[in-house]
Structures are given as C-alpha cells and as structure tokens.
C-alpha cells in the first residue's frame, strides 16, 4: 500500500491536513482532526495538541485548562438560535 505524504504547512509544520488544523489558541481549536481517541476514558487528542474531554473541558498544550465550552459551542452551531 502506498500512502501519499501531504506537504507541511508553514504555519503548522506538524499538521499535514488540508486545510491545516486551527492552532490551539484559536477559537475554533476543536475543529482540529482527532489523532487519538479514547472514548472509554472520555478524552481525545487533537492534531493541534489540545486534549478534549467528553464534558467539553479542554487541556491546552501549554498546560492551561479550559472549562466547559458547551454553551459557546451550542450557540455557535448554525442550526441553533439563542433564545
């Protein structure tokens, strides 16, 4: 089996996705590709180094933690409207 290597992007040399994944400090950081999923433990590692938890909490690559973003993510969803 032959696999094609995508070129590295200048902004994120470790990300080989097209388009490249958002950085860990971007507001849409949760849109990065999952590189390691552990649903039995309730967490996943994203391409940008963010660990996301099933309760919507996050651990950033620099060690900072972010609280539940469920409300923000729900309001950002195009099929939901704020009441």
Backbone atoms as SQL, in Angstrom:
CREATE TABLE atoms (id INTEGER PRIMARY KEY, chain TEXT, resi INTEGER, resn TEXT, atom TEXT, x REAL, y REAL, z REAL);
INSERT INTO atoms VALUES
  (1, 'A', 1, 'UNK', 'N', 0.835, -1.173, 0.000),
  (2, 'A', 1, 'UNK', 'CA', 0.000, 0.000, 0.000),
  (3, 'A', 1, 'UNK', 'C', 0.884, 1.243, 0.000),
  (4, 'A', 2, 'UNK', 'N', 0.600, 2.166, -0.890),
  (5, 'A', 2, 'UNK', 'CA', 1.360, 3.402, -0.998),
  (6, 'A', 2, 'UNK', 'C', 0.530, 4.528, -0.396),
  (7, 'A', 3, 'UNK', 'N', 1.148, 5.297, 0.487),
  (8, 'A', 3, 'UNK', 'CA', 0.452, 6.441, 1.069),
  (9, 'A', 3, 'UNK', 'C', 1.110, 7.713, 0.593),
  (10, 'A', 4, 'UNK', 'N', 0.292, 8.706, 0.338),
  (11, 'A', 4, 'UNK', 'CA', 0.807, 9.987, -0.135),
  (12, 'A', 4, 'UNK', 'C', 1.038, 10.901, 1.055),
  (13, 'A', 5, 'UNK', 'N', 2.212, 11.471, 1.146),
  (14, 'A', 5, 'UNK', 'CA', 2.546, 12.425, 2.198),
  (15, 'A', 5, 'UNK', 'C', 2.147, 13.814, 1.726),
  (16, 'A', 6, 'UNK', 'N', 1.352, 14.499, 2.533),
  (17, 'A', 6, 'UNK', 'CA', 0.999, 15.874, 2.208),
  (18, 'A', 6, 'UNK', 'C', 2.123, 16.796, 2.641),
  (19, 'A', 7, 'UNK', 'N', 2.343, 17.889, 1.934),
  (20, 'A', 7, 'UNK', 'CA', 3.417, 18.804, 2.328),
  (21, 'A', 7, 'UNK', 'C', 3.096, 19.478, 3.660),
  (22, 'A', 8, 'UNK', 'N', 4.147, 19.785, 4.385),
  (23, 'A', 8, 'UNK', 'CA', 3.970, 20.507, 5.639),
  (24, 'A', 8, 'UNK', 'C', 3.542, 21.926, 5.342),
  (25, 'A', 9, 'UNK', 'N', 2.700, 22.471, 6.209),
  (26, 'A', 9, 'UNK', 'CA', 2.268, 23.848, 6.024),
  (27, 'A', 9, 'UNK', 'C', 3.203, 24.762, 6.806),
  (28, 'A', 10, 'UNK', 'N', 3.479, 25.960, 6.304),
  (29, 'A', 10, 'UNK', 'CA', 4.408, 26.846, 7.003),
  (30, 'A', 10, 'UNK', 'C', 3.924, 27.252, 8.390),
  (31, 'A', 11, 'UNK', 'N', 2.610, 27.427, 8.559),
  (32, 'A', 11, 'UNK', 'CA', 2.090, 27.885, 9.848),
  (33, 'A', 11, 'UNK', 'C', 2.161, 26.788, 10.908),
  (34, 'A', 12, 'UNK', 'N', 1.896, 25.546, 10.535),
  (35, 'A', 12, 'UNK', 'CA', 1.902, 24.423, 11.473),
  (36, 'A', 12, 'UNK', 'C', 2.650, 23.267, 10.819),
  (37, 'A', 13, 'UNK', 'N', 3.958, 23.194, 10.999),
  (38, 'A', 13, 'UNK', 'CA', 4.737, 22.169, 10.287),
  (39, 'A', 13, 'UNK', 'C', 4.345, 20.740, 10.644),
  (40, 'A', 14, 'UNK', 'N', 3.784, 20.496, 11.839),
  (41, 'A', 14, 'UNK', 'CA', 3.415, 19.135, 12.209),
  (42, 'A', 14, 'UNK', 'C', 2.050, 18.715, 11.661),
  (43, 'A', 15, 'UNK', 'N', 1.253, 19.662, 11.199),
  (44, 'A', 15, 'UNK', 'CA', -0.070, 19.359, 10.657),
  (45, 'A', 15, 'UNK', 'C', 0.029, 19.150, 9.157),
  (46, 'A', 16, 'UNK', 'N', -0.383, 17.986, 8.711),
  (47, 'A', 16, 'UNK', 'CA', -0.320, 17.670, 7.286),
  (48, 'A', 16, 'UNK', 'C', -1.715, 17.597, 6.657),
  (49, 'A', 17, 'UNK', 'N', -2.729, 18.147, 7.341),
  (50, 'A', 17, 'UNK', 'CA', -4.085, 18.140, 6.813),
  (51, 'A', 17, 'UNK', 'C', -4.304, 19.323, 5.877),
  (52, 'A', 18, 'UNK', 'N', -5.222, 19.137, 4.939),
  (53, 'A', 18, 'UNK', 'CA', -5.602, 20.206, 4.038),
  (54, 'A', 18, 'UNK', 'C', -7.091, 20.433, 4.171),
  (55, 'A', 19, 'UNK', 'N', -7.534, 21.583, 4.584),
  (56, 'A', 19, 'UNK', 'CA', -6.766, 22.725, 5.076),
  (57, 'A', 19, 'UNK', 'C', -6.140, 22.399, 6.431),
  (58, 'A', 20, 'UNK', 'N', -5.114, 23.146, 6.822),
  (59, 'A', 20, 'UNK', 'CA', -4.448, 22.856, 8.088),
  (60, 'A', 20, 'UNK', 'C', -5.375, 23.069, 9.282),
  (61, 'A', 21, 'UNK', 'N', -5.139, 22.314, 10.329),
  (62, 'A', 21, 'UNK', 'CA', -5.949, 22.420, 11.546),
  (63, 'A', 21, 'UNK', 'C', -5.719, 23.767, 12.224),
  (64, 'A', 22, 'UNK', 'N', -6.734, 24.279, 12.931),
  (65, 'A', 22, 'UNK', 'CA', -6.564, 25.536, 13.658),
  (66, 'A', 22, 'UNK', 'C', -5.577, 25.369, 14.805),
  (67, 'A', 23, 'UNK', 'N', -4.896, 26.444, 15.150),
  (68, 'A', 23, 'UNK', 'CA', -3.946, 26.417, 16.264),
  (69, 'A', 23, 'UNK', 'C', -4.682, 26.190, 17.579),
  (70, 'A', 24, 'UNK', 'N', -3.944, 25.799, 18.591),
  (71, 'A', 24, 'UNK', 'CA', -4.523, 25.524, 19.902),
  (72, 'A', 24, 'UNK', 'C', -5.097, 26.768, 20.557),
  (73, 'A', 25, 'UNK', 'N', -4.640, 27.953, 20.171),
  (74, 'A', 25, 'UNK', 'CA', -5.168, 29.180, 20.778),
  (75, 'A', 25, 'UNK', 'C', -6.288, 29.820, 19.950),
  (76, 'A', 26, 'UNK', 'N', -6.675, 29.194, 18.853),
  (77, 'A', 26, 'UNK', 'CA', -7.754, 29.715, 18.015),
  (78, 'A', 26, 'UNK', 'C', -9.114, 29.394, 18.638),
  (79, 'A', 27, 'UNK', 'N', -10.095, 30.217, 18.344),
  (80, 'A', 27, 'UNK', 'CA', -11.426, 29.988, 18.912),
  (81, 'A', 27, 'UNK', 'C', -12.071, 28.713, 18.360),
  (82, 'A', 28, 'UNK', 'N', -11.660, 28.276, 17.177),
  (83, 'A', 28, 'UNK', 'CA', -12.206, 27.050, 16.589),
  (84, 'A', 28, 'UNK', 'C', -11.263, 25.855, 16.735),
  (85, 'A', 29, 'UNK', 'N', -10.457, 25.867, 17.794),
  (86, 'A', 29, 'UNK', 'CA', -9.457, 24.811, 18.007),
  (87, 'A', 29, 'UNK', 'C', -10.058, 23.411, 18.055),
  (88, 'A', 30, 'UNK', 'N', -11.343, 23.292, 18.420),
  (89, 'A', 30, 'UNK', 'CA', -11.993, 21.986, 18.497),
  (90, 'A', 30, 'UNK', 'C', -12.225, 21.365, 17.122),
  (91, 'A', 31, 'UNK', 'N', -12.034, 22.132, 16.061),
  (92, 'A', 31, 'UNK', 'CA', -12.248, 21.629, 14.703),
  (93, 'A', 31, 'UNK', 'C', -11.038, 20.855, 14.181),
  (94, 'A', 32, 'UNK', 'N', -9.967, 20.790, 14.939),
  (95, 'A', 32, 'UNK', 'CA', -8.778, 20.044, 14.506),
  (96, 'A', 32, 'UNK', 'C', -9.098, 18.546, 14.427),
  (97, 'A', 33, 'UNK', 'N', -8.352, 17.845, 13.609),
  (98, 'A', 33, 'UNK', 'CA', -8.534, 16.401, 13.453),
  (99, 'A', 33, 'UNK', 'C', -8.177, 15.664, 14.731),
  (100, 'A', 34, 'UNK', 'N', -8.907, 14.619, 15.024),
  (101, 'A', 34, 'UNK', 'CA', -8.602, 13.748, 16.161),
  (102, 'A', 34, 'UNK', 'C', -7.484, 12.804, 15.743),
  (103, 'A', 35, 'UNK', 'N', -6.414, 12.762, 16.525),
  (104, 'A', 35, 'UNK', 'CA', -5.305, 11.850, 16.209),
  (105, 'A', 35, 'UNK', 'C', -5.281, 10.648, 17.133),
  (106, 'A', 36, 'UNK', 'N', -5.944, 10.751, 18.284),
  (107, 'A', 36, 'UNK', 'CA', -6.019, 9.629, 19.207),
  (108, 'A', 36, 'UNK', 'C', -7.299, 9.763, 20.035),
  (109, 'A', 37, 'UNK', 'N', -8.208, 8.826, 19.859),
  (110, 'A', 37, 'UNK', 'CA', -9.488, 8.871, 20.574),
  (111, 'A', 37, 'UNK', 'C', -9.529, 7.784, 21.646),
  (112, 'A', 38, 'UNK', 'N', -9.998, 8.149, 22.817),
  (113, 'A', 38, 'UNK', 'CA', -10.137, 7.205, 23.932),
  (114, 'A', 38, 'UNK', 'C', -11.510, 7.408, 24.573),
  (115, 'A', 39, 'UNK', 'N', -12.589, 7.054, 23.846),
  (116, 'A', 39, 'UNK', 'CA', -13.936, 7.279, 24.367),
  (117, 'A', 39, 'UNK', 'C', -14.208, 6.516, 25.655),
  (118, 'A', 40, 'UNK', 'N', -13.554, 5.384, 25.823),
  (119, 'A', 40, 'UNK', 'CA', -13.746, 4.613, 27.056),
  (120, 'A', 40, 'UNK', 'C', -13.205, 5.354, 28.276),
  (121, 'A', 41, 'UNK', 'N', -12.287, 6.289, 28.049),
  (122, 'A', 41, 'UNK', 'CA', -11.721, 7.101, 29.123),
  (123, 'A', 41, 'UNK', 'C', -12.257, 8.532, 29.096),
  (124, 'A', 42, 'UNK', 'N', -12.990, 8.885, 28.047),
  (125, 'A', 42, 'UNK', 'CA', -13.635, 10.188, 27.981),
  (126, 'A', 42, 'UNK', 'C', -12.784, 11.322, 27.460),
  (127, 'A', 43, 'UNK', 'N', -11.751, 11.031, 26.659),
  (128, 'A', 43, 'UNK', 'CA', -10.926, 12.109, 26.117),
  (129, 'A', 43, 'UNK', 'C', -10.392, 11.741, 24.740),
  (130, 'A', 44, 'UNK', 'N', -9.987, 12.791, 24.001),
  (131, 'A', 44, 'UNK', 'CA', -9.362, 12.628, 22.681),
  (132, 'A', 44, 'UNK', 'C', -8.264, 13.666, 22.519),
  (133, 'A', 45, 'UNK', 'N', -7.226, 13.305, 21.782),
  (134, 'A', 45, 'UNK', 'CA', -6.124, 14.213, 21.457),
  (135, 'A', 45, 'UNK', 'C', -6.322, 14.712, 20.041),
  (136, 'A', 46, 'UNK', 'N', -6.281, 16.033, 19.872),
  (137, 'A', 46, 'UNK', 'CA', -6.429, 16.637, 18.555),
  (138, 'A', 46, 'UNK', 'C', -5.071, 16.920, 17.939),
  (139, 'A', 47, 'UNK', 'N', -5.039, 17.128, 16.640),
  (140, 'A', 47, 'UNK', 'CA', -3.822, 17.385, 15.884),
  (141, 'A', 47, 'UNK', 'C', -3.049, 18.599, 16.407),
  (142, 'A', 48, 'UNK', 'N', -3.756, 19.580, 16.945),
  (143, 'A', 48, 'UNK', 'CA', -3.103, 20.793, 17.436),
  (144, 'A', 48, 'UNK', 'C', -2.603, 20.669, 18.874),
  (145, 'A', 49, 'UNK', 'N', -2.682, 19.468, 19.446),
  (146, 'A', 49, 'UNK', 'CA', -2.156, 19.229, 20.787),
  (147, 'A', 49, 'UNK', 'C', -3.160, 19.435, 21.903),
  (148, 'A', 50, 'UNK', 'N', -4.384, 19.818, 21.579),
  (149, 'A', 50, 'UNK', 'CA', -5.429, 20.023, 22.582),
  (150, 'A', 50, 'UNK', 'C', -6.031, 18.668, 22.956),
  (151, 'A', 51, 'UNK', 'N', -6.233, 18.456, 24.254),
  (152, 'A', 51, 'UNK', 'CA', -6.949, 17.280, 24.733),
  (153, 'A', 51, 'UNK', 'C', -8.362, 17.744, 25.061),
  (154, 'A', 52, 'UNK', 'N', -9.351, 17.122, 24.417),
  (155, 'A', 52, 'UNK', 'CA', -10.742, 17.465, 24.684),
  (156, 'A', 52, 'UNK', 'C', -11.379, 16.335, 25.480),
  (157, 'A', 53, 'UNK', 'N', -12.233, 16.720, 26.419),
  (158, 'A', 53, 'UNK', 'CA', -12.898, 15.755, 27.279),
  (159, 'A', 53, 'UNK', 'C', -14.374, 15.678, 26.932),
  (160, 'A', 54, 'UNK', 'N', -15.008, 14.571, 27.268),
  (161, 'A', 54, 'UNK', 'CA', -16.409, 14.374, 26.903),
  (162, 'A', 54, 'UNK', 'C', -17.342, 15.392, 27.546),
  (163, 'A', 55, 'UNK', 'N', -16.915, 16.054, 28.612),
  (164, 'A', 55, 'UNK', 'CA', -17.744, 17.088, 29.230),
  (165, 'A', 55, 'UNK', 'C', -17.462, 18.466, 28.632),
  (166, 'A', 56, 'UNK', 'N', -16.737, 18.504, 27.503),
  (167, 'A', 56, 'UNK', 'CA', -16.391, 19.706, 26.752),
  (168, 'A', 56, 'UNK', 'C', -15.295, 20.542, 27.407),
  (169, 'A', 57, 'UNK', 'N', -14.666, 20.045, 28.450),
  (170, 'A', 57, 'UNK', 'CA', -13.499, 20.710, 29.007),
  (171, 'A', 57, 'UNK', 'C', -12.307, 20.445, 28.096),
  (172, 'A', 58, 'UNK', 'N', -11.263, 21.254, 28.231),
  (173, 'A', 58, 'UNK', 'CA', -10.085, 21.115, 27.367),
  (174, 'A', 58, 'UNK', 'C', -8.806, 21.327, 28.158),
  (175, 'A', 59, 'UNK', 'N', -7.771, 20.659, 27.729),
  (176, 'A', 59, 'UNK', 'CA', -6.425, 20.865, 28.251),
  (177, 'A', 59, 'UNK', 'C', -5.577, 21.297, 27.072),
  (178, 'A', 60, 'UNK', 'N', -5.016, 22.510, 27.148),
  (179, 'A', 60, 'UNK', 'CA', -4.223, 23.058, 26.049),
  (180, 'A', 60, 'UNK', 'C', -2.787, 22.552, 26.135),
  (181, 'A', 61, 'UNK', 'N', -2.039, 22.592, 25.032),
  (182, 'A', 61, 'UNK', 'CA', -0.667, 22.072, 25.023),
  (183, 'A', 61, 'UNK', 'C', 0.266, 22.740, 26.036),
  (184, 'A', 62, 'UNK', 'N', -0.012, 23.995, 26.396),
  (185, 'A', 62, 'UNK', 'CA', 0.851, 24.680, 27.361),
  (186, 'A', 62, 'UNK', 'C', 0.475, 24.377, 28.811),
  (187, 'A', 63, 'UNK', 'N', -0.507, 23.484, 29.019),
  (188, 'A', 63, 'UNK', 'CA', -0.895, 23.068, 30.361),
  (189, 'A', 63, 'UNK', 'C', -2.099, 23.810, 30.925),
  (190, 'A', 64, 'UNK', 'N', -2.574, 24.838, 30.246),
  (191, 'A', 64, 'UNK', 'CA', -3.753, 25.557, 30.710),
  (192, 'A', 64, 'UNK', 'C', -4.996, 24.691, 30.515),
  (193, 'A', 65, 'UNK', 'N', -5.927, 24.813, 31.434),
  (194, 'A', 65, 'UNK', 'CA', -7.189, 24.100, 31.270),
  (195, 'A', 65, 'UNK', 'C', -8.283, 25.098, 30.947),
  (196, 'A', 66, 'UNK', 'N', -9.236, 24.645, 30.193),
  (197, 'A', 66, 'UNK', 'CA', -10.385, 25.460, 29.821),
  (198, 'A', 66, 'UNK', 'C', -11.632, 24.745, 30.325),
  (199, 'A', 67, 'UNK', 'N', -12.529, 25.509, 30.900),
  (200, 'A', 67, 'UNK', 'CA', -13.766, 24.945, 31.428),
  (201, 'A', 67, 'UNK', 'C', -14.692, 24.529, 30.295),
  (202, 'A', 68, 'UNK', 'N', -15.786, 23.978, 30.669),
  (203, 'A', 68, 'UNK', 'CA', -16.828, 23.537, 29.754),
  (204, 'A', 68, 'UNK', 'C', -17.202, 24.651, 28.788),
  (205, 'A', 69, 'UNK', 'N', -17.107, 24.380, 27.474),
  (206, 'A', 69, 'UNK', 'CA', -17.459, 25.366, 26.438),
  (207, 'A', 69, 'UNK', 'C', -18.775, 25.006, 25.768),
  (208, 'A', 70, 'UNK', 'N', -19.546, 24.127, 26.387),
  (209, 'A', 70, 'UNK', 'CA', -20.776, 23.634, 25.775),
  (210, 'A', 70, 'UNK', 'C', -21.692, 24.775, 25.318),
  (211, 'A', 71, 'UNK', 'N', -21.916, 25.783, 26.161),
  (212, 'A', 71, 'UNK', 'CA', -22.821, 26.886, 25.806),
  (213, 'A', 71, 'UNK', 'C', -22.285, 27.631, 24.580),
  (214, 'A', 72, 'UNK', 'N', -20.990, 27.940, 24.588),
  (215, 'A', 72, 'UNK', 'CA', -20.391, 28.644, 23.449),
  (216, 'A', 72, 'UNK', 'C', -20.508, 27.826, 22.166),
  (217, 'A', 73, 'UNK', 'N', -20.249, 26.527, 22.261),
  (218, 'A', 73, 'UNK', 'CA', -20.301, 25.671, 21.081),
  (219, 'A', 73, 'UNK', 'C', -21.731, 25.517, 20.577),
  (220, 'A', 74, 'UNK', 'N', -22.683, 25.420, 21.493),
  (221, 'A', 74, 'UNK', 'CA', -24.072, 25.295, 21.089),
  (222, 'A', 74, 'UNK', 'C', -24.558, 26.568, 20.400),
  (223, 'A', 75, 'UNK', 'N', -24.186, 27.728, 20.930),
  (224, 'A', 75, 'UNK', 'CA', -24.609, 28.987, 20.318),
  (225, 'A', 75, 'UNK', 'C', -23.950, 29.206, 18.960),
  (226, 'A', 76, 'UNK', 'N', -22.767, 28.656, 18.763),
  (227, 'A', 76, 'UNK', 'CA', -22.047, 28.808, 17.501),
  (228, 'A', 76, 'UNK', 'C', -22.603, 27.866, 16.422),
  (229, 'A', 77, 'UNK', 'N', -23.349, 26.878, 16.831),
  (230, 'A', 77, 'UNK', 'CA', -23.900, 25.912, 15.890),
  (231, 'A', 77, 'UNK', 'C', -24.911, 26.599, 14.974),
  (232, 'A', 78, 'UNK', 'N', -24.800, 26.414, 13.657),
  (233, 'A', 78, 'UNK', 'CA', -25.667, 27.131, 12.725),
  (234, 'A', 78, 'UNK', 'C', -27.146, 26.734, 12.831),
  (235, 'A', 79, 'UNK', 'N', -27.457, 25.550, 13.342),
  (236, 'A', 79, 'UNK', 'CA', -28.855, 25.124, 13.406),
  (237, 'A', 79, 'UNK', 'C', -29.533, 25.475, 14.732),
  (238, 'A', 80, 'UNK', 'N', -28.809, 26.138, 15.620),
  (239, 'A', 80, 'UNK', 'CA', -29.383, 26.560, 16.902),
  (240, 'A', 80, 'UNK', 'C', -29.437, 28.071, 16.959),
  (241, 'A', 81, 'UNK', 'N', -30.384, 28.596, 17.652),
  (242, 'A', 81, 'UNK', 'CA', -30.522, 30.035, 17.822),
  (243, 'A', 81, 'UNK', 'C', -30.599, 30.350, 19.313),
  (244, 'A', 82, 'UNK', 'N', -29.981, 31.430, 19.697),
  (245, 'A', 82, 'UNK', 'CA', -30.051, 31.855, 21.100),
  (246, 'A', 82, 'UNK', 'C', -31.471, 32.314, 21.405),
  (247, 'A', 83, 'UNK', 'N', -31.934, 31.959, 22.573),
  (248, 'A', 83, 'UNK', 'CA', -33.302, 32.359, 22.933),
  (249, 'A', 83, 'UNK', 'C', -33.320, 33.628, 23.736);
